[in-house]
Amino acid sequence: MKKIVVLGAGYAGLKTVVDLQKKFRDQAKIVLINNVPYHYETMRLYEVASGNYPYTKMSFELSDVIRPSMTELVVANVEKVDYENKQVILTDHEPVSYDYCVIGLGFTLGTRGIEGADEYTLPMHDVKSAEAIRDRIYEQMQAYRQDRDAKHLQIVICGAGFQAVELAGAIAESRPRYAKMAGCNPEDIKITMLDGSPRVLPMFNDKLLAYALDIMKKRDIELINPAYVQKVTEDSVSYKMAKAPEGTELTVIKAGTMIWMMAFSGHPITEKSGFKQNRYRVMVSEHLTAPESDDVYILGEDAAVMMPGKKFPYPPTAQMALTMGTYAAKDLAARIGGTSRPAAYTYKSLGEVCSIGEDKAVGMAMGKPYKGYLASALKKMIINKSLLEIGGMKQVFGVGRFDLYH
């Protein structure tokens, strides 16, 4: 019996497990290793960070979807993969051997060596970090009630990528709730985004981008770009504009909450394990395996798959991670079953939708543009589709989004 060890219960890892459980009975044993006993919807972390929903509204227990007769769950932190000896090294747990290993540990955020960023900003990459942002905002609102220092009402988001925009939209909609905590008017709470790119949301055409920027403006989200963050202190962010003359004095924003949403990369486990990587992302083979070992699959944010005709890889998305999990399960089933391996992995995006609050969004789906309420409803349907693929109808009804009317 072959032993398949899956690292990470995100979209890619859990999809691999769910599909393998459908394909095998007695031919394989699966060990799922994750640092928490639940799966959470990464694309919905902004709901937790803004305080709009608790994490239990966008997560479910792994025990609900694994089949105990076939799959063992180990809750532990992964130290590295020893691919030469085919072992996974864990913290405070004995090593786990494997015949095949699947790595899908998700993304991390780097600070590019910017002074103070590690110490004073809050990243959003998992449930605990999202809750830390929520708690910091609440703390700052309460601090304002005590000393009336306006810096407590300033929220700075470093970065204006897809997830950062969704987070800003959710925070903007939460202003009335924050204002009650602070004892101020909602419009006194300031949201500023700093980004080094001259054009945000590059996946959307000019019309959709213009709509998104207009909604952000109407919701009083200030976008400053192209701006480069230079320094972060306990209560400030300093930046300079991209084309500022040499010697120009830095602009300083006093702030109580500083959120870091830049420099997305894969998981450090790829480097620790000795795989050739760039920003912790491994250029995988046509079967999504590591160049160093065909028995190690690397999926999701930890993998780099080149876009046809381009010199750069696809940007990692939940949609792509799910297709990777599907492919890895097919490939493993073929190898263990002794049949021909499937053709090389290919990816075709069905589109992307970016929320800007509960009732507004922009997106492309099946080649068609969507905006406003319709795009917002589409986003919620995408969330439900993801839940269906990895958790089944039980999880769709348990933590899905059915509030399509707003």
CORGIVEN-V971052 format. One line per field, one symbol per residue. ss: DSSP state (@ for helix, = for strand, . for the rest). phi: phi as a letter, one per 30 degrees, with the letter a starting at -180 (. if undefined). psi: psi as a letter, one per 40 degrees, with the letter a starting at -180 (. if undefined). Layout:
ss: ???
phi: ???
psi: ???
//
This chain:
ss: .======...@@@@@@@@@@@@@....=======...===.@@@@@@@@.....@@@@===@@@......=====..=====....====..=====..====....==.....=.@@@@.==...@@@@@@@@@@@@@@@@@@@@@..@@@@=====...@@@@@@@@@@@@.@@@@@@@@...@@@.======..........@@@@@@@@@@@@@..=====.=======..======.........====..====...==...@@@@.....=..===.....==..======.@@@==.=......=....@@@@@@@@@@@@@@@@@@@@.............=====.....=====..====@@@@@@@@@@@@@@@@@@@@@@@@@@@@.......
phi: .dcccccjcddddddededdddccbcdbccbccbdbdbcbdedcddddddidbddddbbaddddbdcedbbccccacdcaccddchbcccdhadecdacbbccadicbbcchideidddcccdbbadddddddedddeedddddddchddddcccccdkbdedddddddddeddeeddddddibdedddcbbccbdddbdhddcddddddddddddddchcdccadbcdcabcebabcbbdecddejddddccdacbbccbbhdbdceeddddiddbbhiccddddcicdedadcccbbiddcbbddeiccbddddbdeddddddddedddddddddicddddedbbbddkbbcdbjdcbababbhicdbaiddddddedddeddddddcbidededdbdccdddb
psi: hihhhhhhfadddddddddddddiceeihhhhhieieihihdeedddddeediideefiihdedeihdedhhhhhihhdihgddefihhihfiiihiidihhhgeaiihiefehhedddeihiheaddddddddddddddddddddefhdddehhhhhifadddddddddddeeddddddddfiideehhhhhhiehehifeeiidddddddddddddefhhhhihhhhdihadfihhiiidehihehiihhhhidhhhhfifhiaheddddeeihihfehhhiieefiiddheehhhiaeeihhhhheieiiihhidddddddddddddddddddefihiiiihihhheiihhigadeiiiihhfeiiiiadddddddddddddddddeeaddddddeihegee.
//
